Amino acid sequence: MKKTFYQGDEYLDFQKKEADDKFLNKKVEKKFKSLGPYAFVLDLGCGTGAQIRRNIELNVLKNNAKIIGIDINADAIKRSIYSFKRWAKEKNCRFYDVKILKSFISFNVNCFGKKYFVELRKGNVYDLKKYCGKVDAVTALSLFEHTDMDKSLKSVYGTLKNKGVLYSLINYSVKTKFSPTPRNLKKIENCLMSLFNYVAIDKQFLGGVETGNSKCGILLPKLLKKIGFRIIKYGDSSWKVGGMKLNTKNSKIMLEHFLSSFYNLFKSANLKIKKKFKVNDEEIDFWYNLRKKQLIQNKLRFFCINKDVVCVKEKLK
C-alpha cells in the first residue's frame, strides 16, 4: 500500500488532531457520548491512536473498558506506542504492561480515575470477526472513504451488538480546495482537485480491495439506512485552515504540509493520469508557485468538506 500524506505520524498526531479537535461536529460528538458509556469499543483505521485517546478524554468508556484498534498499516501500529507514551505523560496517566508481539500490541492505561485495556492489531475492515466478538461501539476516523463502503459497513454491522453504535468521521468529501483563486488559476485548480480525488481517494488498494470514494460523505447516510442502521445525528465538520486568522503553530505547519504534499502528489502522477485531467508539469509548477506566494503572505486558505455521523444498529425486518 502506498503511504500518502495523511498517514504521516507528525501530521496525524499534531496538525490533523488539532484541526479535528477544533472542527469536529460537537452535536454529533455529544450524541455519541450520550449513548454510552461503552464497555467494548472497536476503533477502525486507528493509525497512531488519535481517536482512541479522544474517546478516553471524552469519558465515553466504562471503567475497565476494552478497546481494540485495527489498521492495515502495521508500521503505524508499532509507532503508535510513542504517541500513547507522550500522551500519557502529558495527561499524567499511567501507561504500563506493554506487550509487543508479532500479531498485536497491547497495554493498559490508567487515566482520569479509570482503567482501560488497549489492543492494536494489523487487519482490514472487511473481516472484523477475525479480531473480536460483538462490540458495543465502533469508531472510524477518516476510514470509510478509503474502502469499499458497502462491504466495510456490512462488516461493521456484523460485529456490532444489537443497538450497537457507529461513530464515523469522513474526510475529503467531494469538495477540497485552496483559496483565494485568481481567475487565471481556476481552470487548473479544478483539474488538479479532480486529480487529487481520483488519485488520493478514489483509486487505492487497501485490504486487498482496489477502492475508495470521494463522495463517501454524501452517499453514507443512504447506504447506512440500506444496511440496517438508524441515523441518530449527521452533520458537517469541514476544515477551514489558514488566511489572516492563522494563529497557531500547528495550523501553519499543516497548511505548509498540505501545499507541499498536494504539489508532490500532482507531480508524481503518471503521464496518463495527467492527460486524463488535462494538466501538465508546467501548469502544476505555476499553481504551486502562486499558492506558495499566498502562503508566505498569510493569504492562503485550505478547505475540505468533512461529515460526521452517529448511527445505531437495528435488526432488519
N, C-alpha and C positions, 0 to 999 in steps of 0.2 A: 504494500500500500504506500502510495506517495504521501509523504508528510507535507502538509500545507501550512500556511502561515498561521492559521487559527489553532494549530496544535502545539505551538511553542510554549514551553513551561513558563517563561517570563511573561508572555502575553496572557496566558490563562490565569496565572496566579496574581497578576497585578493589574494590567490595563483592562482586560476583559472583566475581571472581577469588579473593579471599580465602576465600570460602565453598567454592568448588570445590577450591582447594588443600588445604583442611582436610578436606573430606568425600568427595572422590573415592575410589572403592574402590581401595585400594593394591594388592590382589591382582590386580585386573583390569589396572591400570596396569602392574604388574610383568610380567604375561604379555604385554602389548603390547610392552613394551621387549625382552623375551626373544626375540621373533620377528623383531626387527630385527638389525642396523641397516638402514635403508631409504635407497635412493638417489633415489627419486622419490615424493613424497607429495602427495596432494590433500587440502586442508582445506576442508570444506563449511560454509557459513554462517560464514565466517571473521570477520565483524564487524570489530572493531578488532585482530584477530590474536592473541587470547589463547592459543588452542590451538597456533598456530604457534610462539609464543615458548615455550610449555610443552614442546613437542616438542624444541626446541633445548636447553632446560635439562635435560630428561630424558636427553639424549645418545642419542636413538633414531635419529639420522640419520647417514649416512655423510659423510665429508668430500666437499665439492663436491656435496652433495645439492641437488636441485631441489625447490622447494616452490611449489605453485600454490594460491592461496586463491580461493574463489568465494563471492560473496554477492549476493543480489538487491538489496541496498541500496547503490547507487553512492556515496552520501554517506558511509556508514560506511567504505568502502574508501579514499576520499580522506582522511578524517580519521585513518585508521589510521597514516598516516605519523608523526603526532605521538606516537602511542603507541609505535611502534617506536623513534623517536629518544630518547624518555625512557627506555625500557627499555635501549637500547644504552648510554646514558650511565651508568645505574645499575649495569649489569653489566660496565662497562669494555670494551664491544665496539666494533668498528669498523663503522659504518653508512655506506655510500658507493654511488656510481654510481646515484643515484636518478633514475629516468625517470618522469615523469608525463605520460601520453598520454591521449587521449580514451577509448580502449578498455581500457587497463590501466595499472597502476603496477608498476614493478619496481625492485629494488635488491639489493645484495649485503650480506652480514653476515659479518664475521669474529668468531667468538665461541668461547671455550674451546678455542682451538687448531684450529678447523675453519672452513671457508668454506662459505657457503650462498647460493644464488641464490633469491630470492623474487619471485614474480609474483602480483599480486592483480587479479582481474577481476570485473566485474559479470556475473552469469549466474544461471541456475537449475539446480537439481539434476536436472531431468528430461531434459536433453540434454547430458550431460557430454562427449560425443565432440567437441563444438564447441571445447572448451577445452584438451584434452590427449589424448595417446595412452594406452596402458596404463600403469598406475602400480603401484608396489609396495604402497602402503598408502593408505587413506582414513581421515581423522579427521573426526568430525562432532560438534561440541559444541552441544547444545540445538537440533537441527535437525529430526530426523525427525518429532517430534510436531507440527510445523507444516506437514507435507507430506502428499500422498497417498502413504502409506507403500509400498504395493505398487509404485507407479510409480517412486518415488525410489530404493528399494532395488534394483530391477531395473536402473536406470540405473547405480548404483554397481557392481553385479555386472558389468555390461558394460564398465566402464572399468578394473577390476582385472585384473592378470595372474593366471594360474592360481596358486593358493596365495597370492594377494594377501590382505592383512589389512585388515579393517574394525574400527576402534575408535570406538565411539559412546557418547555420554553423553546420556541422556534426562532432561529436567527436567519438573517439574509433572505427574507421572503419577498420575491419579485423585484422590489424597488431598492436598489443600492446605488448611492451616488455621492460624488463630491460636488461642492458648490462654493461660491457662485460660478456660473458657467458663462463665459463670454460667447457671443454669437458665433464666432469663428471656431468654437470648440464643441458646439452642441452635437453636430453630426458624429464627430469622432467619439465623443463621450458616450453617446447612445450605443454605438457599435462596441465600444470597449466594455461597457457594463453588461451587454448581452453576452459578450465573450466570457466575462467573469462568471455569470450564472451558469453558462454551459460547461466551462472547464472546472470550476471550483465546487459547484453544487450538483448540477445535473448528471455529469458523466464521471462516475467514480467506481471503484471496485472495493467494496467493503464486505467482509464476512462471506466472501465467495460469490457476491452478487454485484453485477455492474448496475448501478442505480443512482438515485439522488433526484431531488425535485425542488427547484427554487420557488415553486408555487405552493409549497407544503403548508404554509401558514393559512392560505385561503382554502385549500382543499381539506384540511384537517377536520374541521367540525362535521362536515358531511360524512366523511369516512368513519369518524368515531361513532356517530349515530348508527351507521350501517352495520358496524361490527357488534354493537350492543352496549355502548357507553351512553350515559346520560350526562350531558354537559351541564356543569354547575356554574362555571364562570369562565368567560373568554374575553380577552382584551388585548390592547396594544401595549407594547413595551419598547417602542422604537428608540434607537440610539440617535442622539443629536450631539455630536462632538465637534468642538473647535470654534473658530471665529474669535471675535474680541473677548468672548467670555471664557477663553481658555485659561482656567485659573488653577489647575493642578498639574503637578509634575507628570503624573501618570497619563493624564488626558493628552498632554502634548507629546509624550513619548508614543502613545497609542496612535495619534494622528500621523506622526513620522513613520511609525511602523506600518500603518495601513498604506500610506503613499508608496513607500519603497516596495512593499510586498505586492501590491497590485501591479506596479510597474514591472517587477521581476516576473510575475505571473503572465502578464501580457507579452513580454519579450520572449519568454521561454515556450510560448505556444508554437506548435509546428506551423509550417507554411500553409498547409491545407486548412487549418482552423482559422488562421489569419485571413485567408482568402474568403472563407465561409462568412466571416463577419466584416469583410471589406475594410481591413486595416492593414497598415504596413509599419515597419520599424521606424521610419521617419516620422510618421504621424504619432506613434507611441511616444517617441522622444519629445516631440513637440508638446504633447499632452503633459508629460511628466515635468518638463522644464517650466511650463506655465503654472502648474499646480505647486511645484516646489517654491516658486516665487511667491505665490499666495500664502504658503505655509510660513515662509520667513517673515512676511508682513502681518502674520496673525489674522489673515482673512479667510484662510481655508476652513471649510466645514465638511464633515462627513455625516451621512445619514443612511440608515438602513432600517427597514421595516421588520420588527420582531413581533411575535404573537405568543401570548401565554394562555394556557388553558388548564382548568381543573375539571375532571370528569370522574364519574363513578361507574364501576362495572355493574350491569344489571343482567339478570338472566333473560336470554332470548325466549320469546314465546314459541 
